[in-house]
Amino acid sequence: MASELSHRETTTHGWLRHLWVLAGLTALIVLALIPPAQRGETGAWLIRDALAVERLFPIFGFGIALALVPVRRAQIAALLWVMGMGLGLAFRIELMAALQQIPGAITHHFLTLPITAITVGATLALGRGPRPVLIVPAGLILGIFYALSVKLSDPSFGGRPWIFLAGMGLAIWLMGAVVLILRNWQVSWFEIAGRIIGSWLVAIGLLYGGVALMGNKLKPKTATPANAASENAPAAQNAVPGADEFPSFGAPPPAAPPGQKKPDFQP
């Protein structure tokens, strides 16, 4: 009797797992098949921004980490992720004010990708020993910065709650699908694969963060207008200015033929 009940429970969990995964995939496929003009604001955001690799890869890595730790630790980390979402939504202005002091933060989504990628990646890459401890603060940090990234990409500028709810729902579905699949298979090499993916996340976070911090230092240096004029003085004197440089005077005078007097300027 006990074995029969255990078998039924396993079968039920299997159907729920498959239903969870298939329901989300079906919804995304149907949304992708809808013509762009008919998707609406939320649907267009889901396809264009929410499914971006840089936004979903840390969520995917966090789902792997949840599957590789004990159930109680996974539950605590998932709860802190939800709390972090709320904190990120409530204090996003203060968070952006603090992060804007970092070079390149404003032009790189306030470094949400490198911060989350390094945090989740380190949780995976450092292995089975420290992972149950690291996953708890990692869940809180990921929730805060994922909420910030969703609000930063909101096309309605925060005017409607549907974008935030859709982003939260997508993240919950992806994490749940990863956890359900990996916990069901229980393959020994998942630990190695998790550490490899964690290393990738750390590398991506360091590379992206390094590029953001370097900012204008990576751009090629060009001569300033003053230097350019001094180096090409004859060409600068003979050049005819563009019409847009004289918006209140009409077109510039035509260039004089060689050996003739330059005509007077006619406004």
Summary of the structure (lengths in Angstrom):
residues: 267
radius of gyration: 27.8
end to end distance: 100.8
largest distance: 110.9
contacts: 760
relative contact order: 0.13
helix: 75%
strand: 0%
